């Protein structure tokens, strides 16, 4: 799709060299997490963490009996049970719910696994439960649990803003920058790591788990003769900070810088300021150069619109773009503010996110399931329109539809699919 040589992007630019390739910003944020958590297998703490989360979900929720054990223990301790969530392969931001459920139910899960071991007669169930207890009691898992929880919560917050139908352009770009700055602050400030590690130790103490010492490794003479220069971790705290915490944040910060340094990001930021009539000369020059309008005319028109006494569209959302176009047409001022009008027209066809399109594809799996595999294409199209446009469909008065159907002749009724 994005190949600059033979991809769809290049094929389209052969027809029109002025068009822009926009990689969905919500998808970019998702790919940042994917790259940080799975691309580098050297960070085994993070790489194995999500495997344990998914294995735990499959084990506990795969049997009603095992799930009932968790519910019984949660009632005994007087705690509300949060249902374990499965990991999503496409929407990594949603993994925040799965991690939060395990963190809040950690002690209940341990007690449930122990009771399953004592009561079950199935050998494979006992083995799996013991293996899960071993993994859950490891410092690597508990540290990753406290490390990933705040990071995923920040990511899912920004991700939901990027997927919103009424997308606020300036707010979203500010949210991405805030996420990057927050990750950089966690990377540079030692208090963030110390707080995470202290919370991990506290959970260890609360569940009567002993902290394992750092592994002592014999220096390798195959690397170099001066093996005294080889670094060895004296404590688990130092080991997790250097091998897990720093690599994860470095990968996410680098990925944010690379994936959100698109040409369209600067245009989106500049257009958000233009829509609110609060734009500087540098941003105005970006718009003028890209949309082939006069810089002086655009600046003059912005000043005139800023000093307008009447009611004008306000805000920097995607709906504001349509409001400006409608207002200029209805007021018959599109000829007077030609540069401003042309800039908004060109920007109106520039997609910032493809979440709405992807939602339609996701809903297709709900409509065309195994029980509806033989429906006609016309019926499928009609059901998809009703399912996608649920807000419009819910506003329809069913009584009016029934009365209109009754008013037509029987022959016309048969023609309605």
Steps between C-alpha positions, in 0.01 A plus 500: 500500500762756606782388272670799341602300189225255403246551778147634468631835619733526200236375255264777610772766486573403140149621421518808723832613646332745740311243707623407847539156650353496850575209729213475750624663821312252720671216313839673539455509877404133497812410301719685749383263774537196276859591411592576861354180645561236234764611249792466741507161668799609707255668738374166627315655795254684277501234228396222741266717707214507249533127435436436868201738497341318206577155642342600831186622322470180295544286813261682735229602253519181295312306767185611687616297800830687528326834451253406777796442733617857439151635567471300823835627632418860407177475701683349796755781514233763430665633185338578166619270226603658170461253216823403329531632145651338194780677315417662167738431212403815310418757768789498743364795690214278620753283682486759777173341618657153511800624698282704738276198570799282594652770717178561695423127540856384563454354849163346406657332197778348711252362754277365222792323331606347831149372569479357148822306564361359825156404368545390140567140401628583153878474475537747211288760684724471807812540291366809322387657829840440661673647197282810516566545872873476433477767230271729700733481802805598297649846543510542122123465470414722798744767384361488144147523642580826679709629210250436219186612686570879505650493149199319351260732681666804338504334158134396511402855599669648194379212281135568584548866410647398164203269432232756587258583213510871593877525498650816652811553292697721738405299808603171338839625384555653843404164654760317291768751603392470863530121480850530357603752768355281776697198377816713481440621857465141619824416319703789641354519850631228737203554733262340249690174487557503874126542560418209267760274658387594853140411411622167365688429823194600701288247310769241565484564875117504509487155336787351710737457204874524550694727263754295302859627497673603179646213302875464528646415163849377435695746279544379144853482366378453144390862470834653588800428717428791731187347645526736798341768278183294449197642682312286751182590685538500874128537575167425339409868507792595278439203271133583435574869450767441235361190325124572511400853599741706291475292177118514506489878543778559248315295239171683560660847494691422180189350340294809587761729346521294182133418440362844584755691294284475191450796270131491576559546875633851440211577265242373752652713777511807276141449378375461855641844578360642175148378581517678836650813332797487736788421266857623468697583186692171494184290508339726241798447270462120534137520387573747219781289357307174516164617369646741242346822633648846547660550841416870511138443399453225758642717779280793394187286492571355844534854642169603342320194633651549846358853510155396377225611742239243400467134590767279345588133554725438799715209606755272338311173459430311180142633511633856503639440150152428365354791696750741341423371150125530554531846657713638215257361239185623674650844562619513137850588621685213339612733219621764746700256714632285216829392662331413830219315321737302277717397797201362687371325186833323449524407866143367511598199287808424711422207736659508845373164620347193339328382819151556358578284196655229715192497724293416194723202422479386861121513494495286186604202713197562726254524212627222274556216743471124450122511525473764227760372257252451212335845499492697176727797437206742500381376838853519638538860378172601662584337834847656499357849445260453792776359722757768416258792519342393828446857618291582194320166511403546865344839422259349244139477613400136449129582499548733203686228312223246570229743391686583179543128428128440553407785266673351195340235280567126556686485171739776609546331837632188325766709322646624827800278590 
